[in-house]
Amino acid sequence: MSDQPSDVSVPHSVRGLSIVPDAWLATIMNRDVHRITGVWEEQEGITTLQELRQLTLRPGFAYAKIATQEVRTSHQLEECGFRIVDTALTLETPRLRHVGTAGPLVRLATSNDAPRVVDIARQSFRYSRFHVDPDIPLSLADEIKARWAGNFFSRQRGDYMVVAEHDGRVVGFLQLIAAAEQVLMIDLVAVLPDFRGLGLAAAMIGFASMTCGHPRMVRVGTQSANLPSLALYYKLGFQVVSSSHIFHHHGPSR
Ligand SMILES: CC(C)(COP(=O)(O)OP(=O)(O)OC[C@H]1O[C@@H](n2cnc3c(N)ncnc32)[C@H](O)[C@@H]1OP(=O)(O)O)[C@@H](O)C(=O)NCCC(=O)NCCS
């Protein structure tokens, strides 16, 4: 699952590093939010770094996802006061393993499922960059995930929503994005704690790979600390293809 439900708008500063407003997150966090993208380059001069430093002096929140090998960029962010909160892994598989077809009832969601899916999203996540950041209250982290899933039903995010039922009640969901080049991206996946280990997540991913378009590849992002999700993806045949450090910066309080 990619931790980036962001509004992708025109970069505030181009060249190596860019500072991009994130309107979606700003609304939920009730403060200015900026995303830092790109790679810092020696020859780019000091403009972007000065802008970054100015940004960190203002109230607000900023975040960056930097490829693990881009150590110079990470160091520049650290010098500006950014702190690492997570190492994100991207995994892919062209062919799923160990996906049973019989068993749990798995289907595409309808609009009637919206409240239940939002509720599951609000209760389920513990390892996201918002949940592990000690400067973000858990209730706010839960709300971000709840609205993220809710965005599917208001047609603002995602192309497919799969749900899993147990005894007639929806207990898990899988939100997906149909990306370029027939890549199906797992955007969010969660199963309520009491129903984990029953094969529901594996069944939903298997259902999606057969039902949601004709994907050439399934891709997912997760956190290196999220061992249950890594175990799930490894079991299904996913392999790590890239890693990034996630940085957060909280400006001074207003
Ligand atoms: C990750 C998550 C969706 C897995 O859902 P699940 O329905 O319990 O997973 P499944 O039962 O389909 O597990 C399939 C396989 O994954 C592995 N697995 C899943 N959870 C595991 C755990 N806690 N420990 C070890 N292996 C685990 C096992 O190999 C399992 O197969 P097996 O039981 O036959 O050995 C669930 O733990 C969850 O909702 N977590 C919170 C939300 C979250 O972090 N989502 C992922 C964000 S990227």
The ligand as a Tripos MOL2 file, in Angstrom:
@<TRIPOS>MOLECULE
LIG
   48    50     1     0     0
SMALL
NO_CHARGES

@<TRIPOS>ATOM
      1 C1         -1.5660   -7.8900    6.6020 C.3       1 LIG1
      2 C2         -2.9870   -8.4150    6.7780 C.3       1 LIG1
      3 C3         -3.9030   -7.7240    5.7460 C.3       1 LIG1
      4 C4         -2.9980   -9.9340    6.5130 C.3       1 LIG1
      5 O1         -4.3450  -10.3720    6.4920 O.3       1 LIG1
      6 P1         -4.7470  -11.8900    6.8300 P.3       1 LIG1
      7 O2         -6.1350  -12.1100    6.3120 O.co2     1 LIG1
      8 O3         -4.4990  -12.1890    8.2580 O.co2     1 LIG1
      9 O4         -3.6990  -12.7110    5.9460 O.3       1 LIG1
     10 P2         -3.9090  -14.2000    5.4550 P.3       1 LIG1
     11 O5         -4.6450  -14.9800    6.5120 O.co2     1 LIG1
     12 O6         -4.4980  -14.1920    4.0850 O.co2     1 LIG1
     13 O7         -2.4110  -14.7130    5.4140 O.3       1 LIG1
     14 C5         -1.8710  -15.3270    4.3010 C.3       1 LIG1
     15 C6         -0.4400  -15.6930    4.6420 C.3       1 LIG1
     16 O8          0.3040  -14.5600    5.0370 O.3       1 LIG1
     17 C7          1.2050  -14.9050    6.1080 C.3       1 LIG1
     18 N1          0.8100  -14.1260    7.3010 N.ar      1 LIG1
     19 C8         -0.2430  -13.2960    7.4430 C.ar      1 LIG1
     20 N2         -0.2640  -12.7590    8.6890 N.ar      1 LIG1
     21 C9          0.8210  -13.2450    9.3240 C.ar      1 LIG1
     22 C10         1.3640  -13.0470   10.6300 C.ar      1 LIG1
     23 N3          0.7740  -12.2360   11.5320 N.pl3     1 LIG1
     24 N4          2.4900  -13.6930   10.9520 N.ar      1 LIG1
     25 C11         3.0940  -14.5180   10.0680 C.ar      1 LIG1
     26 N5          2.6190  -14.7580    8.8160 N.ar      1 LIG1
     27 C12         1.5100  -14.1110    8.4580 C.ar      1 LIG1
     28 C13         1.0480  -16.3980    6.3360 C.3       1 LIG1
     29 O9          2.0110  -17.0490    5.5230 O.3       1 LIG1
     30 C14        -0.3290  -16.6570    5.8160 C.3       1 LIG1
     31 O10        -0.5160  -17.9330    5.3040 O.3       1 LIG1
     32 P3         -0.6500  -19.2100    6.2830 P.3       1 LIG1
     33 O11        -1.5550  -18.7910    7.4080 O.co2     1 LIG1
     34 O12        -1.2440  -20.2560    5.4040 O.co2     1 LIG1
     35 O13         0.7340  -19.5110    6.7210 O.co2     1 LIG1
     36 C15        -3.5310   -8.2010    8.2160 C.3       1 LIG1
     37 O14        -2.5280   -8.6090    9.1380 O.3       1 LIG1
     38 C16        -3.9070   -6.7600    8.5040 C.2       1 LIG1
     39 O15        -5.0420   -6.3340    8.2480 O.2       1 LIG1
     40 N6         -2.9930   -5.9690    9.0550 N.am      1 LIG1
     41 C17        -3.2740   -4.5640    9.4020 C.3       1 LIG1
     42 C18        -3.3890   -3.6890    8.1750 C.3       1 LIG1
     43 C19        -2.0900   -3.6900    7.4210 C.2       1 LIG1
     44 O16        -1.0210   -3.5170    8.0010 O.2       1 LIG1
     45 N7         -2.1990   -3.8610    6.0910 N.am      1 LIG1
     46 C20        -1.0500   -4.0060    5.2320 C.3       1 LIG1
     47 C21        -0.5230   -2.7070    4.8670 C.3       1 LIG1
     48 S1          0.6650   -2.8850    3.5600 S.3       1 LIG1
@<TRIPOS>BOND
     1     1     2 1
     2     2     3 1
     3     2     4 1
     4     2    36 1
     5     4     5 1
     6     5     6 1
     7     6     7 2
     8     6     8 1
     9     6     9 1
    10     9    10 1
    11    10    11 2
    12    10    12 1
    13    10    13 1
    14    13    14 1
    15    14    15 1
    16    15    16 1
    17    15    30 1
    18    16    17 1
    19    17    18 1
    20    17    28 1
    21    18    19 ar
    22    18    27 ar
    23    19    20 ar
    24    20    21 ar
    25    21    22 ar
    26    21    27 ar
    27    22    23 1
    28    22    24 ar
    29    24    25 ar
    30    25    26 ar
    31    26    27 ar
    32    28    29 1
    33    28    30 1
    34    30    31 1
    35    31    32 1
    36    32    33 2
    37    32    34 1
    38    32    35 1
    39    36    37 1
    40    36    38 1
    41    38    39 2
    42    38    40 1
    43    40    41 1
    44    41    42 1
    45    42    43 1
    46    43    44 2
    47    43    45 1
    48    45    46 1
    49    46    47 1
    50    47    48 1
@<TRIPOS>SUBSTRUCTURE
     1 LIG1         1 GROUP 0 **** ****
